[in-house]
Amino acid sequence: MGAMTTRARPSRHVALAPGALRRAREDAGLSITALARQARLSFGHLAAVERGCDGISAPALARVVAVLDIRIADLRPERDDGPPAPA
């Protein structure tokens, strides 16, 4: 039998700013249980995402932001493209 090779698959998880999901959930007045139920996610997975221990897929994130009535960009890390260009 020949050796099997495996390719690293690119992550399909969306990076979130640390603490952003928890703040947004709390601002919406939802418990983690309520958000998980409404977004059709498990409590454990959502809790791990909030703690930064697990990633979240784009489809799951779309459900979360729909429940929270926010934009995905509101949860993404801010980009620092350096100083503004001179005028």
C-alpha positions, 0 to 999 in steps of 0.5 A: 500500500502506498503512503497516504498524504493529507493536505491541510485544509484551510480554516473555514472559521471566521475570526472574531474580535476578542470579546465582541460576540459576548458584548454584542449578546449582552447589549442585545439583552440575551443569555447565551442559552437564548442566543444559542437556541435562536441561532440553532447552535449548541450552548457549548459551541457558542460558549467556546466561540465567545471564549475564543476557544473555538471558531465559528463557520460563516453560516453559523455566524450569519444566523448569530448576527441575524438574531443580534441584528448586527453586521458581521463586521461589528464582530470582526477584528479591527484592521490597522492599515498604518498611518493615513496617507499624507494629504 
